[in-house]
Amino acid sequence: MSVRNQSEMKDSNIRQIIRTVLQQGPVSRSELCRLTGLTPPAVSGLTKILLEDGILTELGPVNGKREGAGRPPSLLKVAGKSHAAIGVEIGVSRLRMGTVNLLGKLLDTEVVEISSKTTVDDVIHRSVAFYRRQEAKLAAQGTRIVGIGVAVTGLVDTDSGISRFAPNLGWRNVNVKDLLVQQLGSPVIVDNNVRLMALGEEWFGRARNSGSIILVQVGYGVGCGIVLPKLGLLQGSFNGAGEFGHCTILPGGPMCSCGKRGCLEALISERAIVGTYLQRSLSAPNSALPVPPENLTVNIIVRLAADGDEVAQSVLREAAAFLGIGLANLVNIIQPTQIVFSGNAFALSPTTRGWIEESTYAHCFDQPKFKFSNATFRNYQGVVGSATAILEKELL
């Protein structure tokens, strides 16, 4: 039996060993028996296969460490070179592509500017071209690409791989999966970008082995991805889990793009914060915009707040209070061990983080036991997450 055969990779024991070594390694064979519940003969046979296929590598005996009266144990770890996956994130203004190996290391990347005028065919063409280039390059190094994952904003039917609605691209009911399978013939996964960000963070980021995490993305939109113990990535019964931005926080509040009022996205998104700042600064005495209104961004507003701009501070404090209320609701329901932030400076800056944490703690029912962190892979969070989805499906 060889793990090169995709049908054999479905063997749950092989997957269990790879996952365990990846998460707990380096480990000895006897530790694998204890951690997996498999028998010594089973572990010995399966690790032999994985070593032959290059998925595992042996570090050799560890001096000073013995198991019983025998020789020092030989430790096993996952080798990053054997397999990799392609990750693609179709964002608001950029198409990001990258290759991720079995250790979660981001190898080559490519970024292309896109807009609502970018066609589906163009996105597919660029993704396929990147895949082919990486496939040829890595084959020469002995690395096999196992498939491609695609992270798309908006509503995604994960089962069919259809982008139901991506407003930034003007896409409706685009079967991204079929278009890629037709050209590549490789495994393809298509999912919401923020959900995939959470998956990559849980497998390979700072939240690795955390148990349960909530990743919150704040930018042009607001969303979250949730990973739970034993259940994995939360998809929802209809593939819509994670629409955090459309939770009602302020009944009767500002109109949201979804047509309802008071959604979190209508209160803390890029457009919402910039709009509120412009409105208040125009009526504030001795207030002058640092840039033309059309060039104002949340990142600039955060810098102004750090420099003592009172209007910027009031706007961001208010947004932080709203986000904290939303996060506290999630904490009360899910009890995560970690909340991870991704997106613009409002979510990531030390200037605003304290206000967000203060509001979250104030609205939690119980004494919070979770911790906050920033996403590990920054601009490539969606790329790593989408590649992780393929690695998980095919190998882990």
HUHUJO-V17759 format. One record per run of one state. SS is the DSSP state (2 for helix, 1 for strand, 0 for the rest). FROM is the first residue (numbers start at 1). LEN is the number of residues. If there is no record, write none. Layout:
ss=[SS | SS]
from=[FROM | FROM]
len=[LEN | LEN]
This chain:
ss=[0 | 2 | 0 | 2 | 0 | 1 | 2 | 0 | 2 | 0 | 1 | 0 | 1 | 0 | 1 | 0 | 1 | 0 | 1 | 0 | 2 | 0 | 1 | 0 | 1 | 0 | 1 | 0 | 1 | 2 | 0 | 1 | 2 | 0 | 1 | 0 | 1 | 0 | 1 | 0 | 2 | 0 | 1 | 0 | 1 | 0 | 1 | 0 | 1 | 2 | 0 | 2 | 0 | 2 | 0 | 2 | 0 | 2 | 0 | 1 | 0 | 2 | 0 | 2 | 0 | 1 | 0 | 2 | 0]
from=[1 | 8 | 11 | 12 | 25 | 27 | 29 | 37 | 40 | 53 | 56 | 67 | 72 | 79 | 83 | 91 | 94 | 102 | 106 | 114 | 120 | 140 | 144 | 153 | 155 | 158 | 162 | 167 | 171 | 176 | 185 | 187 | 193 | 205 | 213 | 219 | 222 | 229 | 232 | 234 | 244 | 247 | 248 | 249 | 255 | 256 | 261 | 262 | 263 | 264 | 269 | 270 | 284 | 293 | 296 | 298 | 307 | 310 | 335 | 338 | 344 | 345 | 349 | 350 | 364 | 371 | 375 | 378 | 395]
len=[7 | 3 | 1 | 13 | 2 | 2 | 8 | 3 | 13 | 3 | 11 | 5 | 7 | 4 | 8 | 3 | 8 | 4 | 8 | 6 | 20 | 4 | 9 | 2 | 3 | 4 | 5 | 4 | 5 | 9 | 2 | 6 | 12 | 8 | 6 | 3 | 7 | 3 | 2 | 10 | 3 | 1 | 1 | 6 | 1 | 5 | 1 | 1 | 1 | 5 | 1 | 14 | 9 | 3 | 2 | 9 | 3 | 25 | 3 | 6 | 1 | 4 | 1 | 14 | 7 | 4 | 3 | 17 | 2]
